[in-house]
């Protein structure tokens, strides 16, 4: 739960502000990572600036003064007071209104028997037949001459970018999975884009999509829960709107429409580094990982790990200083492919150091799920299947992603 703001000293919530141009006007797009606010908001630069000053230490009088010092323009205190009230109503600020809205969202998700399809009708069609056609079209972009396998793969790394931009790489990844018998249980590891302080954040809820319901493996989860800790269980609500697992479920339904399987839905949160520069050895990481590995080991040949993970996020859209050119994209591909080689070699610690060693300058959002997948596969090598970049022509942003598969048990 967020702390309350000091009375009379507003404190902005941790929101994402991105500069945009709308009909010739410079504005800021505000996104709530927790998605407690409904939709997205546009605010003028003056409001974005004041939000940065609202750290819980300044009164409206002091905010008006700081604004004047920064801009050379005066702003009446009464205007700041009205703005604070409007921002509070809009859930931009910490305080009682936000706490009540937050508690309501958590309660509603906790009481729901299912994890509903959060992105249906937004990122993909809500109509079953239309969605099935879309997924089939994506799968057709993947290879069609794969030799059938007699065992489920040990692991798969697939994108979690939106289906339109990631289509071909999704197709490649899931066509390879389709060529093998389905595992009884798929352990889904996905980036938690809304944060999370726990390495593994579970939910027991079955996932519902326009293609039907996919059951969670309750026996597997029973074995995990004691090792995850109370904070991980409190963070279950982060599954509510997270797309990194939802997209994987869709493709599993598409490639195995008539063959039963279950899932273990796990979002991945913080993975703090220890003395060796990686999470290895930290008890808050090793406890959950050991439980996950032990339960999978009890089911040899019947479990496949899937990491829904993208790579880099660069450009002004993600805080970069200047638009990206062709040389920037070529340099990014070189670095990404070197990273993917580490993943394919099964070297979890080297992969972590490669990404995090420079402070994660590429903003690789798939660090946690891929690291956990590699740890669970205990050094077994994989194979790079595909790589792509989704770059805007104006150089404002690029997101990169790849696909890898890890072979069957020997």
Buried (B, 14 or more C-beta within 10 A) or exposed (E): EBEEBBEEBBBBBEBEBBEEEEEEEEBBBBEBBBBBBEEEBEBEBBBBBBBEBBEBEBBBEBBBBBBEEEEEEEBEBEBBBEBBEEBBEBBBBBBEBBBEBBEEBBEEBEEEEEBBBBBBEEBBBEEEEEBBEBBEEBBEBBEEEEEEBEBBBBBBBBBBBBBEBBBBBBBBBBBBBBBBBBBBBBBBBBBBBBEBBBBBBBBBBBBBBBBEEBEBBEEBBEBBBEBBBEEBBBBBBBBBBBBBBBBBBBBBBBBBEEEEBBBBBBBBBBBEBEEEEBBBEBEBBBBBBEBBBEBBEEBEEBBBBBBBBBBBBBBBBBEBEEBBEEEBBEEBBEBBBEBBBBBBBBBBBBBBBBBBEEEEEBBBBBBBBBBBBBBBBEEBEBEBBBBBBBBBEEBBBBBBBBBBBBBBEE
